[in-house]
Amino acid sequence: MRELVRNFAKDLLQHALIPRSFLWRMPREAGVALTFDDGPDPEFTPALLDLLREARVRATFFLIGRKVEAHPTLAARIAAEGHSLGGHSFDHQVITSMSRAALGADLQRCRAAIRAATGVDTRLFRPPKGEVNLASIHGVHSHGYRLVHWSLTYSDYRRDGLEALLGRMASRPPRPGEVILLHDDNPYTLQALSDVLPRWKDAGLEFAAL
């Protein structure tokens, strides 16, 4: 029941209240959006990019500003290989406790870091841990950003092993229109995608960056 209420609220935001400022699903004909949070990670992001390039899949990376500043060449590679970019805050601070001014400063600082490293000026934003309330949603909207949530997560943040992650992926394969949340700082995510991505493509799924 709780999930139904959350999904109804997200549908309301995307389709009625702030359609240009909130996204959690895509049209079915647009395919599936793979999205990755918490990078760029110097250990695992390069291998993930190799995997995506080999599979000819473009994804969306929501980057943490301080990590972009620490690894600008890697951030630039993500953009150069055709993936979309969004902000994931400057230092992964949950936004629900921020004032409107502090939120705006954080959004801008992360955006500036991404622009300096990649040349991409993005207004896509995913809140750390997905935590939002009405005030923070309004704050993101009022500062001119598009808040991107998700319709499907495999909870790879648990880092509970490859077998557990593959089990969750098998229990609910993605359907057209899904926005999938994953993380590119996780070895199990990379291993699981190496297994399931070819099978998802063989099943006819198409993938698109946001």
C-alpha positions as CSV (number, residue, x, y, z in Angstrom):
1,M,0.0,0.0,0.0
2,R,2.8,2.4,0.9
3,E,4.4,1.8,-2.5
4,L,1.1,2.5,-4.3
5,V,0.7,5.8,-2.5
6,R,4.3,6.8,-3.3
7,N,3.8,5.9,-7.0
8,F,0.5,7.8,-7.1
9,A,2.3,10.9,-5.7
10,K,5.1,10.6,-8.2
11,D,2.6,10.2,-11.1
12,L,0.8,13.3,-9.9
13,L,4.0,15.3,-9.8
14,Q,5.2,14.2,-13.2
15,H,1.9,14.4,-15.1
16,A,-0.1,17.1,-13.4
17,L,1.7,19.4,-10.9
18,I,5.3,20.0,-12.2
19,P,5.6,17.9,-15.4
20,R,8.8,19.8,-16.5
21,S,10.5,19.5,-13.1
22,F,9.9,16.0,-12.0
23,L,10.5,12.6,-13.7
24,W,10.3,9.1,-12.5
25,R,9.1,7.1,-15.6
26,M,9.6,7.5,-19.3
27,P,7.1,6.8,-22.1
28,R,7.1,3.1,-22.9
29,E,8.2,3.8,-26.4
30,A,11.3,5.6,-25.1
31,G,12.7,2.3,-23.7
32,V,14.6,1.8,-20.4
33,A,16.8,4.4,-18.7
34,L,19.8,3.0,-16.8
35,T,20.9,5.6,-14.2
36,F,23.9,5.4,-11.9
37,D,24.4,7.4,-8.7
38,D,27.4,8.3,-6.5
39,G,30.2,8.5,-9.1
40,P,32.5,9.0,-10.7
41,D,34.4,6.2,-9.1
42,P,38.0,5.6,-10.2
43,E,37.9,1.9,-9.5
44,F,34.6,0.8,-11.0
45,T,33.3,3.5,-13.3
46,P,35.9,2.9,-16.1
47,A,35.0,-0.8,-16.3
48,L,31.3,0.1,-16.3
49,L,31.9,2.5,-19.2
50,D,33.7,-0.3,-21.1
51,L,30.7,-2.6,-20.5
52,L,28.2,0.0,-21.7
53,R,30.3,0.8,-24.8
54,E,30.5,-2.9,-25.7
55,A,26.8,-3.3,-25.3
56,R,26.1,0.0,-27.1
57,V,24.0,1.3,-24.3
58,R,23.8,4.9,-23.2
59,A,23.0,5.7,-19.6
60,T,22.6,8.6,-17.3
61,F,25.1,9.3,-14.5
62,F,24.2,11.4,-11.5
63,L,27.5,12.7,-10.3
64,I,28.7,14.0,-6.9
65,G,30.4,17.3,-7.3
66,R,33.3,16.7,-5.0
67,K,34.0,13.4,-6.8
68,V,33.9,15.2,-10.1
69,E,36.5,17.7,-8.8
70,A,38.7,14.8,-7.7
71,H,38.3,12.9,-11.0
72,P,37.6,15.4,-13.8
73,T,39.1,13.3,-16.5
74,L,36.8,10.4,-15.7
75,A,33.8,12.7,-15.6
76,A,34.8,14.0,-19.0
77,R,35.1,10.4,-20.3
78,I,31.5,9.7,-19.3
79,A,30.2,12.7,-21.3
80,A,32.5,12.0,-24.2
81,E,31.1,8.5,-24.6
82,G,27.6,9.9,-25.1
83,H,26.1,9.4,-21.6
84,S,23.8,12.0,-20.0
85,L,24.9,13.8,-16.8
86,G,23.0,15.0,-13.8
87,G,23.9,16.3,-10.4
88,H,23.7,14.3,-7.2
89,S,24.6,17.2,-4.8
90,F,28.1,18.4,-4.1
91,D,28.9,16.1,-1.2
92,H,25.9,13.7,-0.9
93,Q,24.0,15.7,1.7
94,V,20.3,14.8,2.1
95,I,18.4,17.9,0.9
96,T,15.3,17.7,3.1
97,S,16.9,19.6,5.9
98,M,18.4,22.3,3.7
99,S,17.1,25.8,3.5
100,R,16.0,27.0,0.1
101,A,19.2,29.2,-0.2
102,A,21.5,26.3,0.9
103,L,19.8,24.0,-1.5
104,G,20.3,26.4,-4.4
105,A,23.9,26.9,-3.5
106,D,24.6,23.2,-3.4
107,L,22.8,22.6,-6.7
108,Q,24.8,25.3,-8.4
109,R,28.1,24.2,-6.9
110,C,27.6,20.6,-8.2
111,R,26.5,21.9,-11.6
112,A,29.5,24.1,-11.8
113,A,31.9,21.2,-11.0
114,I,30.3,19.1,-13.7
115,R,30.4,21.9,-16.3
116,A,34.1,22.7,-15.5
117,A,35.1,19.0,-16.0
118,T,32.9,18.0,-18.9
119,G,31.6,21.2,-20.6
120,V,28.0,19.9,-20.0
121,D,25.7,22.3,-18.3
122,T,23.0,20.0,-16.8
123,R,19.8,20.8,-14.9
124,L,19.0,17.2,-14.1
125,F,19.3,16.4,-10.4
126,R,18.8,13.3,-8.3
127,P,18.5,13.8,-4.5
128,P,20.9,11.8,-2.3
129,K,19.3,8.6,-1.0
130,G,16.1,9.7,-3.0
131,E,14.9,11.6,0.1
132,V,12.6,14.4,-0.6
133,N,9.7,16.2,0.9
134,L,7.3,18.9,-0.5
135,A,9.6,21.7,0.5
136,S,12.7,20.2,-1.1
137,I,10.8,19.3,-4.3
138,H,9.5,22.8,-4.5
139,G,13.0,24.1,-3.9
140,V,14.5,22.1,-6.7
141,H,11.7,23.2,-9.0
142,S,12.0,26.9,-8.0
143,H,15.8,26.8,-8.8
144,G,15.0,25.6,-12.3
145,Y,16.2,22.0,-12.0
146,R,14.4,18.8,-13.0
147,L,14.3,16.3,-10.2
148,V,14.7,12.7,-11.4
149,H,13.5,9.8,-9.2
150,W,13.1,6.2,-10.3
151,S,10.5,3.5,-10.9
152,L,12.7,0.5,-10.3
153,T,15.6,-0.2,-7.9
154,Y,17.5,-3.4,-7.2
155,S,18.9,-2.0,-3.9
156,D,22.5,-2.6,-5.0
157,Y,23.5,-0.1,-2.3
158,R,23.1,-3.0,0.2
159,R,26.3,-4.5,-1.2
160,D,25.1,-7.9,-0.1
161,G,26.8,-10.0,-2.8
162,L,26.4,-10.9,-6.4
163,E,23.9,-13.7,-5.9
164,A,21.5,-11.6,-3.9
165,L,21.6,-8.8,-6.5
166,L,21.1,-11.1,-9.4
167,G,18.1,-12.7,-7.5
168,R,16.4,-9.3,-7.2
169,M,17.1,-8.6,-10.8
170,A,15.6,-11.9,-11.9
171,S,12.5,-11.4,-9.7
172,R,11.5,-8.2,-11.5
173,P,13.0,-7.7,-15.0
174,P,12.7,-4.1,-16.3
175,R,9.8,-3.1,-18.6
176,P,9.8,-0.4,-21.2
177,G,9.5,3.0,-19.5
178,E,11.4,2.1,-16.4
179,V,13.9,4.5,-14.9
180,I,16.3,2.1,-13.1
181,L,18.4,3.2,-10.1
182,L,21.9,1.6,-9.8
183,H,25.3,2.8,-8.4
184,D,28.6,2.9,-10.2
185,D,30.8,2.6,-7.1
186,N,29.8,-1.0,-6.5
187,P,31.6,-4.1,-7.7
188,Y,28.5,-6.3,-7.5
189,T,26.6,-3.9,-9.8
190,L,29.2,-4.2,-12.4
191,Q,29.3,-8.0,-12.2
192,A,25.5,-8.3,-12.3
193,L,25.2,-6.0,-15.3
194,S,27.8,-8.0,-17.2
195,D,25.4,-11.0,-16.7
196,V,22.0,-9.4,-17.2
197,L,22.5,-6.6,-19.7
198,P,23.1,-8.9,-22.8
199,R,20.0,-10.9,-21.7
200,W,17.9,-7.8,-21.4
201,K,18.9,-6.7,-24.8
202,D,18.3,-10.2,-26.3
203,A,14.8,-9.9,-24.8
204,G,14.2,-6.8,-26.9
205,L,14.7,-4.0,-24.4
206,E,16.0,-0.8,-25.7
207,F,18.0,1.7,-23.6
208,A,18.1,5.5,-23.7
209,A,19.8,8.2,-21.8
210,L,17.6,10.8,-20.1
